[in-house]
Amino acid sequence: MNNINIGRALRELRKASGKQAKAVARSALMSPSKLSKIENEALTPSLMDVERVLTALEVSEETKARLTEAARKAATEATAWRILRRTGLHKHQDEIRAIEAQTAGMRLFQPSCIPGLLQTPEYTRAVLRRHGYTQGALEKMMGARLLRQEALHDTDRTFRFVITESVLRWRIVRPSMLAAQLDKLIAMSRMPNVEIRVLPLSTPMADLPGSSFVLFDSNLVIVEIPHAEITTTEARDIELYARKFDGFENAALVGEGMRAFVAGLRDDFLRQRERG
């Protein structure tokens, strides 16, 4: 089966299941019109689209494996940020939330900014404003981001973050807000299912930080580069990023050492606020 038949196969599976298209679309966190386009082969689905629809249809593992393998023909996909903005980045946040909901263990490396799941509202707003969103789009994105953060309270799932020191020092917001953001990192690092590590600039490194990336179990990697988001399910790619994550994780501070390090940076920002 090739990609051109995937939409038709999904339509046939849905009809055989007796489920209404609206119900399947809702469970797959996509609009009914998007599902219709996929089923009628007017839109080539991404691998994530296929996996979400198959999950909503509750197909057998054998069928799911067969169809997802067919979708792997275009397993590595690059979607330009301008396209995601055009269709609504808050909708893309919902898509990521759907992936996270099906993930038992998430690993994230971030050398650019505080990870979205750990951001304060003020920090999130400052990041989004730098992308030129309208006020309406910004508010939708803020709401979608807050919904995603709720996942951290699901103790059946684990979240492992590695953040570089440069991220903590980057002046995205004024010193007092950065201090509050670092306080939030310290607090969240005490959650039983959340591990936050910090990679100091003084640490000798055998690897280069490159771009931020997220591993969803051992099934999917999403990599962010300045102009696009890249997704891949290829085993060799996943293994590459898993090795990179392990290297960064092993070199980073964790636990009380991490909290003391972050508290020192926070105190520096508080002193800057007082001087200001």
N, C-alpha and C positions, 0 to 999 in steps of 0.2 A: 504494500500500500504506500503511495506517495503522498506528498503534502496536498495535492489538488483534490484528493478524495477524503481528506480528514473531516472537512465540514459536512460532507454527505454522510459519513459514518457516524458523526456525532448526532446528526438529525435523526438517523435511523435508530440509534440507541435511545434517544430521548423518546421517540414515538413508541418504541417497544416497552419502555419503562412505564408509559402511561402518564408521565409527568408533563405538566403544562410548561410552555416555554418561559413564561413570566416567572414561575417558581424556580426553574433551573437557573435562569439569569440572576435572580435575587440571591440564590445560594452561592453562585459563582462570583458574586460581587461584580457584575457587569450589567449594562443596560440591555433590555430586551431587544433593542434595535441592533446592538452589537452582536448578540447571539444569533439573531436572524441573518445578519450578513455573513457570519461564519458558517452557519448551516447551509446557506445558499451559495457558498463559495464566492461571495462578493468581497470577502475579507479573509486574508490568510491569517490564521490564529498563531499567536506566539506559543511557545511551549508552556508558559505559565497559564495562558488561556485554556489550552487543552487539558492540562492537569486539573484546573479548577472545575471545568465542566464535567470531567469524568468523576471527580470527587462528588459533585452535586448529584450526578446520576447514580452513584453508588454501584458502579460496575464491578465485575470481578477483577481480582488482581491480574489475572492473565490478560483480560481485555485491556486493562489500563496499561499494562506493560507493553502490549502490542501497539497500541495507538500512540503512546508517548515515544516509543522507539521510532515510529513513523515520523513524528514531529521533530525528531533529533536531526533530521536532514538539514534543518536550519537552526541547530541547537545553540549556536553562538550568535546572538543578535545584538546589534547596536542601535539604540533608539536615541535620536538627537533630543536634547532638552527642549529645543524650540517646538518640536512636535508634541512633546508631553505638555508643554505650556499651552499650546493651542487647544488641545483636547481637555485640558483641566488637570493641573498637577495634583489637586486634592483628590481627583478620581484615581490617580496613580498611587497616592498614599493609601487609598482603600485597597488597591490591588496588592500592595506590599503587606498590608495588614492581613489580607487573606492568606498570603504565603506564610507569614509569621504564625498565624493561627494553626497551621499544619506542621509547624516546626517544633521539635522537642528540644533541640540545642542550637542556639545561634551564636556565632563567633564573628566579631566585628573589629576591624582594624581601621583607625582613623588618624591620619596625619594632617588633616586640614581644619576641622572644626569639631566642637563637641558633638557627639552622635545625637541624632534627633530624638532617640528614645530617652536621652538623659538631659535634654535641654530645659532650661527655665523658659517661661513664656516670653520674657524680655529678650532673651538670647535668640529664641526662635524668630521673633518679630524682626530683630536686627538683621539676621541672616537673610530672611525672605525679602526684606526691603532692598537689599543690595541687588536683587534680581529684577527690580522694576515692576513688581506686581501692583495692580490696582488695589484699592482698599477692600473691595468686595472679594477679590481673589485671595488676598492676604488673609482675610478672616476665615474663608473656607479652608485654607491651608492650615491655619492655626487649629481649627476644630478637628481636622483630620489627624494632625500630629498628636493632639491630646488623646484622641481615641486610641492611637497606636501605643501610647505610653501605658495604657491600662494593662497591656499584655505582661508588663513586668511584675504584676501582682499575681500572676498565675504560677504558683509554686511547683506545678508539675513540669514546668519548663525551665531551662537554664539559659542564662545570657552571660557571655564572656566578652568583655571589651578590653582592647588595648589602645591607649591613646598616647600620642607623643607629647612631651613637655611643651613643645612649641604651640600645640593646640591650646594649652591652658594659659599661655602668655599672650596669645594673639588678641589684639585690641578690637574685638568685634563690638563690644559695648564699653561703657565707661567703667572705671575701676570698681565702684560700689556694686555694679551689676555683675561684674566678673567675680567679685568676692562671693556674691550670693550664688552664682552658678557653681563655683568650686565647693561651696557649702553643700549644695545639692548632690554633687558627686560623692562627697564624703558620706553623706547620709545614705545614699542609695547603695554604696558599696557594702553597707551592713545588711542589706537584704539577703536572705538565705539562698536565693537562687540567682543572685547577681554578683558577678566578679568583675571588678574594674581594676585594670593595671595601668600604670603610667611608665612610659619609657623615657628616662631622663636623657637630656642631650649629651651628658657626659659619659654615657654608657658606650663602650666600644661595640661597634656593630659590624657584623659580617654581611649584612644585607642592606639594601636601600629602601626607604619607606615607600616611594612610588605613590600610587593612588590608594584611596580608601576602598575597602571591599568588605562584603558580608558573606559568610558561609551559612547556609541554611541546612542543618544536619550535614550529610555528605551527598546531597542531591543537587544543589544549586549554588552558584556564586553570582553575586551582582557586584560589578565594579563600576565606580564612578570616575569619569574623566571630565575635563572641563566642558566638552561640547556634547557629551552623550553618556548614556547608561548602557553598560554591556552586561548581558546575562549569558551564562553558559552552564550546561549540564554535562559537558564532556568530562569523563572520569579523569583524564590527564590534566585538564585545567583545574578541576577541583583539588586534585592531589597537589598541584603546584601551589595553590593559594593556602591549602592546609599546612604545607611545609613552611611557607612564609609566615603564617600566623603563629605556628609553634615556635619559630625562631624569635619573633618579636615578643611573644608571651613569656618565653623562658628568660629573656633578658630584662623584663620589666619588673618594677616594684609592685608588690601586692600586699593586702592586709594592712597591718598597722604601719608598716614602712611606707606604703603608698599614701595612707591617710596623713601621716606626719609630713610627707613631702608636699602634698596638695595644700595642707593647712599653712605651711610656710609661704607658699605662693599667695594664698588667700590673705594672709596677714600683710604681705607686701602691698597688695591692692588696697587694703583698708587704710594703711598708712598713707598711701598716695591720695586717697579720698580726703583724709584729714588735712593733708598739706594743701590740697586743692581748695 
